[in-house]
């Protein structure tokens, strides 16, 4: 399994919402820099968090905050 760790800044405030089923979900994106052959380019990754972690992200994170995310590719 391929694992990746991203560290970057939030591009906007997390969007926290509740689904009709009662579950909470938050969406936000993280901007990271990619370095290749002396060139720097920005990359934007969408992040979705559910339930308890969604509540924490919605409460404590904001635009411009530095975050780190670990997970699988795909």
C-alpha positions, 0 to 999 in steps of 0.5 A: 500500500502506498502511504503519503504525508502532506503538510500544507496550509488550508485554503479556506475555512472548513465547511462543517455540516450534519447529514440527515442521518445525523453524521457530521462531515467537514470538507476543506482543501490543503495547498502544498508545494511540489518541487521538481527539477528546480521548479515549484508548483502549488498542488491542492488536495481535497480532504474530507473528515467524518464524525468526531474528527470532523467536529474537531477540524471544524472547531479548531482549523481555519484558513491559513492554518498549517496542517499535516495529513497522512493516508493512502493514495487514491 
